[in-house]
Amino acid sequence: MGSDTIPLLTPYKMGNFDLSHRIVLAPLTRQRSFNSIPQQHAILYYSQRASKGGLLIAEATGVSDTAQGYPNTPGIWTKEQVEAWKPIVDAVHEKGGVFFCQIWHVGRVSNYEFQPNGQPPISCTDKPVAPQVRANGIDVAKFAPPRRLATEEIPLIVNNFRVAARNAIEAGFDGVEIHGAHGYLIDQFLKDQVNDRTDKYGGSLENRCRFALEIVEAIVNEIGADKVGIRLSPYANYMESGDSNPDALGLYMVNSLNKFGILYCHVVEPRMVKVGEKVETPHNLLPMRNAFRGTFIVAEGYNREEGNKAISSGYADLVAYGRVFLANPDLPRRFELDAPLNRYNRDTFYIPDPVIGYTDYPFLQSDAQKES
Ligand SMILES: Cc1cc2nc3c(=O)[nH]c(=O)nc-3n(C[C@H](O)[C@H](O)[C@H](O)COP(=O)(O)O)c2cc1C
């Protein structure tokens, strides 16, 4: 490796995919998919962020009509949704990108208005999430008390994930990322702060991981392990989903995932980022990284320098970038040149506007001139 080699810009073989660099677009909910249907404007948004041999992970996409919990988030359970994804996926492929669909079920992080017939959201528990104060300090998101799933209903939800994965492949995606992070349904089962079940899906660590692993197994059997990734956040406690022993949870999960030979594991760092300062925790992902046999992706709070360090030290194979990729459609190019970055505007993350804060972040001026 030459002294001027940038670790993030080195190629990497992820299973059958030849990636030309290590900079991944993290899944980013943008709330611009009206009526749960991906829209035309997403074609430009994703293709702007696509690069030859670059991995993009699509925003969290609902697996069924009970999976939704936020306005204007996309789904992939109907024919219409599958058809609407196709031109978006095609546009990413035209630029040589590799595109995975993140599939989720929000579980109890929902409310009557998002549920069919105004029914209560479902979860592993009937404990509600307390109202959350959003980043702007004014909005309070309220969640309805969930209905606890009966043991015999759980295979139906597993099946929703399986069908959604098949639909993602039908839409042209290269694979799926199972959203097992951030306090949504799968994480609700995983974490002992939430899961208070007494059946085979609750209690012991093995039982709490059963739902996640049944989903993995069903999807692996449906589309092949070489197209399956999962996102986990054992150390996070979003939406009151903390765990008393995240080290054990993370290790049990990666060791179990090894049995299925899935393509990648994408893990959120146990970091807490406070306004303007980073607070490090005593935990890190090295034990999980060392135990997992597939591609290991890390995320949360990475900049160029830290990403390079993660790759060169062998701490990760790939680094996912969220907010800076949202604001810099040409992020791999900017990292290559060590060019300055556009600042992201939090106020436009979730507005329904099809352009503002979505496709209007500028490319590097020098490159824009070259293209015109
Ligand atoms: C606007 C926004 C939307 C997000 N949506 C999702 C999502 O749909 N799925 C998910 O797993 N994480 C989601 N996240 C978390 C990001 O994927 C990422 O982990 C987080 O932004 C930390 O990485 P960063 O410091 O590089 O931004 C979202 C974050 C932001 C800022």
The ligand as a Tripos MOL2 file, in Angstrom:
@<TRIPOS>MOLECULE
LIG
   31    33     1     0     0
SMALL
NO_CHARGES

@<TRIPOS>ATOM
      1 C1        -32.3320   11.4930    8.9790 C.3       1 LIG1
      2 C2        -31.9240   10.1800    9.5350 C.ar      1 LIG1
      3 C3        -32.6570    9.0510    9.2300 C.ar      1 LIG1
      4 C4        -32.2680    7.7970    9.6770 C.ar      1 LIG1
      5 N1        -32.9640    6.6790    9.3060 N.ar      1 LIG1
      6 C5        -32.5120    5.4490    9.6160 C.ar      1 LIG1
      7 C6        -33.1300    4.2810    9.0880 C.ar      1 LIG1
      8 O1        -34.0890    4.3350    8.3060 O.2       1 LIG1
      9 N2        -32.6160    3.0890    9.4540 N.ar      1 LIG1
     10 C7        -31.5430    2.9630   10.3020 C.ar      1 LIG1
     11 O2        -31.1150    1.8470   10.5960 O.2       1 LIG1
     12 N3        -30.9210    4.0540   10.7890 N.ar      1 LIG1
     13 C8        -31.3640    5.2800   10.4540 C.ar      1 LIG1
     14 N4        -30.6820    6.3880   10.8930 N.ar      1 LIG1
     15 C9        -29.3870    6.2220   11.5660 C.3       1 LIG1
     16 C10       -28.2560    6.3000   10.5260 C.3       1 LIG1
     17 O3        -28.2820    5.1910    9.6550 O.3       1 LIG1
     18 C11       -26.8660    6.3590   11.1860 C.3       1 LIG1
     19 O4        -26.6540    5.1970   11.9530 O.3       1 LIG1
     20 C12       -26.7550    7.5800   12.0700 C.3       1 LIG1
     21 O5        -27.0870    8.7410   11.3440 O.3       1 LIG1
     22 C13       -25.3340    7.7260   12.6430 C.3       1 LIG1
     23 O6        -24.3940    7.8320   11.6020 O.3       1 LIG1
     24 P1        -23.7630    9.2720   11.2150 P.3       1 LIG1
     25 O7        -23.0940    9.7770   12.4650 O.co2     1 LIG1
     26 O8        -22.7850    8.9340   10.1300 O.co2     1 LIG1
     27 O9        -24.8770   10.1530   10.7810 O.co2     1 LIG1
     28 C14       -31.1130    7.6700   10.4950 C.ar      1 LIG1
     29 C15       -30.3870    8.8160   10.8430 C.ar      1 LIG1
     30 C16       -30.7760   10.0500   10.3680 C.ar      1 LIG1
     31 C17       -29.9410   11.2610   10.7200 C.3       1 LIG1
@<TRIPOS>BOND
     1     1     2 1
     2     2     3 ar
     3     2    30 ar
     4     3     4 ar
     5     4     5 ar
     6     4    28 ar
     7     5     6 ar
     8     6     7 ar
     9     6    13 1
    10     7     8 2
    11     7     9 ar
    12     9    10 ar
    13    10    11 2
    14    10    12 ar
    15    12    13 ar
    16    13    14 ar
    17    14    15 1
    18    14    28 ar
    19    15    16 1
    20    16    17 1
    21    16    18 1
    22    18    19 1
    23    18    20 1
    24    20    21 1
    25    20    22 1
    26    22    23 1
    27    23    24 1
    28    24    25 2
    29    24    26 1
    30    24    27 1
    31    28    29 ar
    32    29    30 ar
    33    30    31 1
@<TRIPOS>SUBSTRUCTURE
     1 LIG1         1 GROUP 0 **** ****
